[in-house]
């Protein structure tokens, strides 16, 4: 498969990764490794800006959804030339994370049955300074109504804090709300701020929202999860395919799409996510990165 100046071999392209025994999610169709590679090549121009320079956690399904899966941090020595890496310190050593900087690498990962790419919120060179803040809206059940309501409540609060925000389906049950940062703050500062925002919102709507980490403490309330905003934590990358029947995709969307009756966390699949990507729903948002100092002062004012 041609990708720029490089050619990538996709082994066993007819290998079925998504068997098509859908449970009502996605489109319920059968998809092969070749289909996965075709999708990632088609979406590369839209996806790569969200991946370049970032360490990745790779979710691989060598035998498809019905087989065992594993999460891969370290890039193996057998990886072909041209695959970029970043060395990340860990206790007792380092980890060489894969970095996806071009379409050829993206297709190679598809060949490795990497269904989903989970990215760091920081980039090589400033690993301890995130340029993204993520709120994960995790509902207690399958109904999307609480997610829609919580997303609008969070968007309103972020507007009051004068922070830009972007919306993304997860391909699973909820949505991510993403705030672009200017990289001035370390992970501890960013996570503390995210906790305070989530706590403020949950305190204003205690019957509908919670920040309780333990599931038994949440009841039927939606969980405002900010745990991804920590060093070495990851979040699903925009345009990543999720390991669910029908091959749903985590897709950036515009805020005005949230109230569409057909909207939902698994609305797009590898069959039509490229069309959504072409609408450039985040146009102008990610370029408005902010420092958190002014927003923190505004938040403290609201909490008094």
FENVENBEL-V772571 format. One line per field, one symbol per residue. ss: DSSP state (2 for helix, 1 for strand, 0 for the rest). A space follows every 10 residues. Layout:
# FENVENBEL-V772571
ss->???
This chain:
# FENVENBEL-V772571
ss->0110011000 0000011100 0000000000 1122222222 2222222222 0000011111 0000000001 1101000000 0001111111 0011111110 0022222222 2001111111 0000000000 0111111100 0000222222 2222222222 0000011110 0000111111 1000002222 2222222222 2222000011 0000222000 0111100000 0001110000 1000000110 0110222000 0000000010 0022222000 0000000001 0022222222 2220
